[in-house]
Amino acid sequence: MSAKLGDVVGDQVDRLSEPLTKVLGPRTSGALAKLGLHTTGDLLRHYPRRHNDPGKLTDLSRLQFGEHVTVLAEVRQATVRLTRNGGAMMVAIVTDGRQTLNLTFFAKHKGALRGHEDKLKPGRVGLFTGTVAKYAGYRQLVHPDYNIIGLDVADEAEGLVEAGRPIPIYAASAAIVSWKIQAAVRTVLDPLTEADLPDPIPEQLRTRLHLGSLREALGDVHEPYTAAQARRGQDRLKYEEAFVLQAALLRRRAEAAGQEATARPRKRGGLLDDFDAQLPFTLTAGQRQVGGELAADLAKASPMQRLLQGEVGSGKTVVALRAMLQVVDAGGQAALMAPTEVLAAQHVRTLRALLGSLAQGGYLDGPEGGTRVALLTGSQGAAARRENLLDAASGRAGIVVGTHALLSENVQFADLGLVVVDEQHRFGVEQRDTLRAKAEVAPHLLVMTATPIPRTVAMTVFGDLETSTLTEVPAGRSGVVTHVVPADRANWMDRAWRRVREEVDAFHRVFVVCPRIDPDEPGAGGKQAAGAADDDGLDLLAIDDDPADDGERPRRPLRAVLEVAEELRALPALAGVAVGILHGRLSAEDKERTMAEFAAGQIQVLVCTTVIEVGVDVAEATGMVVLDADRFGISQLHQLRGRVGRGTAPGICLLVSGEGDGTGTSPAETRLRTLAETTDGFVLAAVDLELRREGDVLGAAQSGLTSSLRLLRVTRDADLIVQARADAAQYVNADPTLATLPALRAAIDQQLPAEREEFLDRA
């Protein structure tokens, strides 16, 4: 059993579990609780965001209106005057040597401001915190909290020491400022000894790597006397973070390897051989190599745990189908879980088309030894659902495709041998485990993603899975050209719609993608909309990435499917063109009918949301217009673009953007420019990671604003991650349960609580 917070580790009770209410009192602990800090361990692991050099002032030119800030600045002057209503006002001007910031205080009379006058003397340096506002064209903080460096100390000598130390700056809030967090940390940390802080890094490893103890590292980051000391502590804690994470992943891999599974070796002369014989195309070298890896895994009596990632259009579906057929040949069944009904239906169409008559098992015109492909979705008709449930339970359907409907209690399998999860980031672990629990013994698991993952991310997030990668695109595809179209330039937009007409006149199809369904959705034009999700699982960037935004300029309204469809139907350039709509709120039947009409050419321009993001495959679709493209992430735009140019005709993708600061260097402009320059998904993923940071790589969040990683950065710390994994492997290989390393086990439980382990736990 894993050690839990507050358990005895060795002979020592874990002091990190003590509630802050006991150590700091209700007022301070209550303010810290608003930051999610409840125990001494929480507080000590709330590392400084940075350390300010007391001789280097904050660049005030970078402050954004509406932003809550903590700045280091020098007082230039302070004046007090009476106000018209008989009160008093004090304005102190602080500076970084170039720019200035006003500090404004109000009181009923001048005497009430004397305390501020005594402290805010010209030449003094302090930390000032508050929300940046604008008044008469100037930046100001109204009634800011502040701390004058070296002023509130016992004697002058201590003041000189304090004034020269690096200043820890913590993520704070209106309830508690950075220096009060620093004081709380010191209150908690100072009494602790090394014996109070069991170290998750084994002593032998620390000695080999010349790393200090956990107590030393916490002192280095929270109470440094020099910048070098602060960096030393950060490096040690960063390595610890990587080591604990990799040990957790490797332990899960070891647990999975220890489970029993039914071996599903390849059967000669079976369905898979028949399928390969009728394939109308030649598998790429990558497909053959990955197919061999999957075949070898499936033949083992321990469950396969593999991630299959690949470029858009690299042929993952064929590779997965061949693995499913190997399991069916061995007497088992395969379940393919997709995130949307559109994608589930697309998978069924694709699998049946690839299998041909081999998917007619049990029918009069079906071949001997054939199988069936069943579909289960939430909005399916009662009769069809009953038939498909029976096919799954009886084993007649060797392949069962579905959405979350597969998780229903009444869905049963005769012998579930393989679970394939498509676009895994859209599912929780509990959902995957519910599906896998429908098997008698642990089924094999194949996780697929069409979003290329840089190596360090794969190692950090999917370290418990073997990874297979497809990089080649099957021959015969002409590729896609991408252009960025400024939304505010009418002549460019006119040309874009004429270009759509040219594709239609060439008997091709065009997608027009919008971020919204209805034009009047709440917050559709404001900042709140940026983080919202519609019925299709749309993941707009939850970041305000325009550095020119002063916090007062409202976002333009997001384009919506229903209004854009009407506009296009009235557009002279598209006169006579059949315009259809597709979004997540349509019924399954309407979605099916719409996609069938689009594929057949009865609908020529399809205005849709990101419901078509993954899996949708219409060979005649050659054009795509993405409206409000600047509000999507790189990976999502890459997936959308992958829906066109899948046949022999070349594709074109027009990214319509109305954002940017005019310099071409804003994050939005960088994203779109990069997409226009390359179609290499791995290059795009690396750029996306740099722009948006890691995001919550241990959870479901994909933006960069909240990361479960405290100090570790997968882009910057690749070598460290590799080293930590190799070091952790030595200990996990020797002791898979970590029974001899209770401090490491406890750290895994403390630093990777249930909601984060959920993302990791695929075993």
SULPE-V431647 format. One record per residue. N is the residue number from 1. OMEGA is omega in radians with two decimals (NA if undefined). Layout:
n: <N,N>
omega: <OMEGA,OMEGA>
This chain:
n: <1,2,3,4,5,6,7,8,9,10,11,12,13,14,15,16,17,18,19,20,21,22,23,24,25,26,27,28,29,30,31,32,33,34,35,36,37,38,39,40,41,42,43,44,45,46,47,48,49,50,51,52,53,54,55,56,57,58,59,60,61,62,63,64,65,66,67,68,69,70,71,72,73,74,75,76,77,78,79,80,81,82,83,84,85,86,87,88,89,90,91,92,93,94,95,96,97,98,99,100,101,102,103,104,105,106,107,108,109,110,111,112,113,114,115,116,117,118,119,120,121,122,123,124,125,126,127,128,129,130,131,132,133,134,135,136,137,138,139,140,141,142,143,144,145,146,147,148,149,150,151,152,153,154,155,156,157,158,159,160,161,162,163,164,165,166,167,168,169,170,171,172,173,174,175,176,177,178,179,180,181,182,183,184,185,186,187,188,189,190,191,192,193,194,195,196,197,198,199,200,201,202,203,204,205,206,207,208,209,210,211,212,213,214,215,216,217,218,219,220,221,222,223,224,225,226,227,228,229,230,231,232,233,234,235,236,237,238,239,240,241,242,243,244,245,246,247,248,249,250,251,252,253,254,255,256,257,258,259,260,261,262,263,264,265,266,267,268,269,270,271,272,273,274,275,276,277,278,279,280,281,282,283,284,285,286,287,288,289,290,291,292,293,294,295,296,297,298,299,300,301,302,303,304,305,306,307,308,309,310,311,312,313,314,315,316,317,318,319,320,321,322,323,324,325,326,327,328,329,330,331,332,333,334,335,336,337,338,339,340,341,342,343,344,345,346,347,348,349,350,351,352,353,354,355,356,357,358,359,360,361,362,363,364,365,366,367,368,369,370,371,372,373,374,375,376,377,378,379,380,381,382,383,384,385,386,387,388,389,390,391,392,393,394,395,396,397,398,399,400,401,402,403,404,405,406,407,408,409,410,411,412,413,414,415,416,417,418,419,420,421,422,423,424,425,426,427,428,429,430,431,432,433,434,435,436,437,438,439,440,441,442,443,444,445,446,447,448,449,450,451,452,453,454,455,456,457,458,459,460,461,462,463,464,465,466,467,468,469,470,471,472,473,474,475,476,477,478,479,480,481,482,483,484,485,486,487,488,489,490,491,492,493,494,495,496,497,498,499,500,501,502,503,504,505,506,507,508,509,510,511,512,513,514,515,516,517,518,519,520,521,522,523,524,525,526,527,528,529,530,531,532,533,534,535,536,537,538,539,540,541,542,543,544,545,546,547,548,549,550,551,552,553,554,555,556,557,558,559,560,561,562,563,564,565,566,567,568,569,570,571,572,573,574,575,576,577,578,579,580,581,582,583,584,585,586,587,588,589,590,591,592,593,594,595,596,597,598,599,600,601,602,603,604,605,606,607,608,609,610,611,612,613,614,615,616,617,618,619,620,621,622,623,624,625,626,627,628,629,630,631,632,633,634,635,636,637,638,639,640,641,642,643,644,645,646,647,648,649,650,651,652,653,654,655,656,657,658,659,660,661,662,663,664,665,666,667,668,669,670,671,672,673,674,675,676,677,678,679,680,681,682,683,684,685,686,687,688,689,690,691,692,693,694,695,696,697,698,699,700,701,702,703,704,705,706,707,708,709,710,711,712,713,714,715,716,717,718,719,720,721,722,723,724,725,726,727,728,729,730,731,732,733,734,735,736,737,738,739,740,741,742,743,744,745,746,747,748,749,750,751,752,753,754,755,756,757,758,759,760,761,762,763>
omega: <-3.12,3.05,-3.14,3.12,3.12,3.09,3.01,3.09,-2.97,3.10,-2.98,3.05,-3.10,-3.13,-3.11,-3.11,-3.08,3.13,-3.12,3.10,-3.14,-3.02,-2.98,-3.09,-3.00,-3.04,-3.13,-3.12,3.10,3.11,3.13,3.13,3.11,3.05,-3.13,-3.10,-3.03,-3.10,3.09,3.11,3.09,-3.08,-3.11,3.09,3.03,-3.01,3.05,3.08,3.11,3.04,3.12,2.97,-3.09,3.10,-3.11,-3.07,-3.13,3.07,-3.06,-3.13,-3.08,-3.11,3.13,3.09,-3.11,-3.09,3.04,-2.98,2.89,-3.06,3.03,-3.06,-3.13,3.12,3.10,3.12,3.10,-3.13,3.11,3.09,3.10,3.09,-3.08,-3.10,3.09,3.08,-3.13,3.13,3.06,3.05,3.04,3.12,3.07,-3.01,2.98,-3.10,3.14,3.14,3.11,3.10,3.13,3.00,-3.03,3.13,3.10,3.10,3.14,3.12,-3.06,-3.08,-3.13,-3.13,-3.03,3.12,3.09,3.13,-3.10,-3.09,-3.03,3.11,3.09,3.13,3.12,-3.13,-3.13,3.00,-3.10,-3.08,3.14,3.13,-3.08,3.10,3.13,3.06,3.13,3.09,-3.12,2.98,3.10,2.95,-3.13,-3.10,-3.13,2.88,3.12,3.14,3.14,-3.03,3.06,-3.06,-3.06,3.13,-3.04,-3.12,-3.07,-3.12,3.09,3.11,3.12,3.12,-3.12,-3.10,-3.11,-3.09,2.98,-3.07,3.09,3.09,-3.06,2.92,-3.01,3.13,3.10,-3.10,-3.12,-3.06,-3.01,-3.05,3.04,3.01,3.11,3.13,3.12,3.12,-3.14,3.11,-3.12,-2.98,-2.98,-3.12,-3.02,3.07,3.11,3.14,3.13,-3.00,3.10,-3.00,3.14,3.11,-3.13,-3.06,3.14,3.14,3.10,3.14,-3.12,-3.09,3.14,3.12,3.08,3.12,3.11,3.12,3.12,-3.10,3.12,3.06,-3.13,-3.06,-3.07,-3.05,-3.07,3.00,3.13,3.09,3.14,3.11,3.10,3.13,3.12,3.12,3.12,-3.13,-3.12,-3.13,3.08,3.10,3.12,-3.13,3.12,-3.10,-3.14,-3.13,-3.12,3.08,3.11,-3.13,-3.12,3.09,3.12,3.10,3.14,3.10,3.14,-3.13,-3.13,3.12,3.07,3.06,3.07,3.10,3.14,-3.11,-3.14,3.14,3.12,3.13,-3.12,-3.11,-3.10,3.10,3.12,3.13,-3.14,-3.09,-3.08,3.14,-3.11,-3.14,3.14,3.09,3.07,3.11,3.13,3.11,3.12,-3.12,-3.14,3.07,3.09,3.11,3.13,-3.13,3.14,3.12,-3.10,-3.11,-3.11,-3.14,3.00,-3.00,3.01,3.07,-2.99,3.02,3.06,3.09,-3.11,3.08,3.02,3.11,-3.09,3.05,3.12,-3.07,3.13,3.13,3.14,3.14,3.13,3.07,3.13,-3.14,3.08,3.12,3.12,3.09,-3.10,3.06,-3.11,3.09,3.10,3.07,3.11,-3.11,-3.11,-3.03,-3.11,3.11,3.11,-3.12,3.10,3.12,3.10,3.11,-3.13,3.11,-3.11,-3.11,3.13,3.11,3.13,-3.10,-3.11,-3.10,3.13,3.11,-3.11,-3.11,3.11,3.10,-3.08,-3.10,-3.14,-3.13,3.07,-3.14,3.10,3.14,3.09,3.04,-3.11,3.13,3.09,3.09,-3.06,-3.07,-3.12,3.09,-3.04,-3.09,3.14,-3.13,3.13,-3.12,-3.11,3.07,3.13,3.11,3.13,-3.07,-3.11,-3.09,3.12,3.08,3.09,-3.13,3.12,-3.12,3.12,3.06,3.08,3.13,3.10,-3.06,-3.09,-3.10,-3.07,3.05,-3.13,3.12,3.07,-3.12,-3.11,-3.07,-3.09,3.03,3.08,-3.14,-3.12,-3.10,-2.96,-3.07,3.13,-3.12,3.02,-3.13,-3.14,3.11,3.13,-3.13,3.10,3.13,-3.10,-3.13,3.11,3.11,3.12,3.05,-3.07,3.11,3.01,-3.07,3.03,3.11,-3.12,3.01,3.09,3.10,-3.14,-3.04,3.07,-3.01,-3.09,3.08,3.12,-3.12,-3.08,-3.06,-3.05,-3.06,3.10,3.11,2.92,-3.07,3.01,-3.04,3.02,-3.14,-3.12,3.01,-3.12,-3.12,3.06,3.12,-2.99,3.11,-3.05,3.02,-3.07,3.09,3.05,-3.08,3.10,-3.08,-3.06,3.11,-3.00,-3.10,3.09,-3.14,3.08,3.13,3.13,-3.12,3.03,3.11,3.06,-3.14,3.13,3.10,3.13,-3.13,3.09,3.11,3.08,-3.14,-3.10,2.98,2.94,-3.00,3.11,3.14,-3.11,3.04,-3.11,3.13,-3.05,3.11,-3.12,3.09,-3.00,3.12,-3.05,-3.09,-3.13,-3.11,-3.06,-3.13,-3.04,3.08,3.11,-3.04,-3.08,-3.12,3.14,-3.13,3.05,-3.13,3.10,-3.14,3.03,-2.92,3.11,-3.08,3.12,-3.12,-3.09,3.11,-3.11,-3.10,-3.10,3.05,3.04,3.13,3.09,3.12,-3.05,-3.07,-3.00,3.14,-3.13,3.12,3.13,3.12,-3.11,3.11,-3.13,-3.06,-3.14,-3.11,-3.11,3.13,3.12,-3.13,3.13,-3.11,3.10,3.12,3.11,3.07,-2.99,-3.10,3.07,3.08,3.13,-3.14,3.13,3.10,3.14,-3.11,-3.13,-3.13,3.12,3.12,3.10,3.13,-3.11,3.14,3.06,2.92,-3.08,3.07,-3.10,3.08,-2.95,2.97,-3.12,3.04,-3.14,-2.98,-3.06,2.97,-3.08,-3.00,3.07,-3.02,-3.10,3.13,-3.09,-3.08,3.08,3.00,3.11,3.12,-3.05,-3.08,-3.13,-3.11,3.11,3.05,-3.12,-3.05,3.14,3.08,3.11,3.09,3.11,-3.14,-3.14,3.11,-3.12,-3.13,-3.10,3.09,-3.11,-3.14,-3.14,-3.13,3.08,3.13,-3.14,-3.12,-3.07,-3.05,3.07,-3.08,3.09,-3.12,3.11,-3.12,-3.09,-3.07,3.11,3.12,-3.14,-3.13,3.11,3.11,-3.06,3.12,3.13,3.10,3.13,-3.04,-3.06,3.02,3.13,-3.06,-3.13,3.02,-3.14,-3.14,3.12,3.11,3.14,-3.13,3.12,-3.07,-3.01,-3.03,-2.98,-2.96,3.13,-3.02,3.08,-3.14,-3.02,-3.08,-3.09,3.08,-3.08,-2.96,-3.14,-3.09,3.06,3.08,-3.09,-3.09,-3.06,3.06,-2.99,3.08,-3.03,-2.96,-3.09,-3.10,3.14,3.13,3.11,-3.14,-3.12,3.14,3.12,3.13,-3.13,-3.12,-3.14,-3.10,-3.14,3.11,-3.13,-3.08,-3.02,-3.14,-3.10,-3.13,-3.12,-3.13,-3.07,3.13,3.11,3.09,3.14,3.14,3.10,-3.14,-3.10,-3.04,3.11,-3.12,-2.93,-3.05,3.10,3.11,3.12,-3.11,-3.11,-2.92,3.09,-3.01,NA>
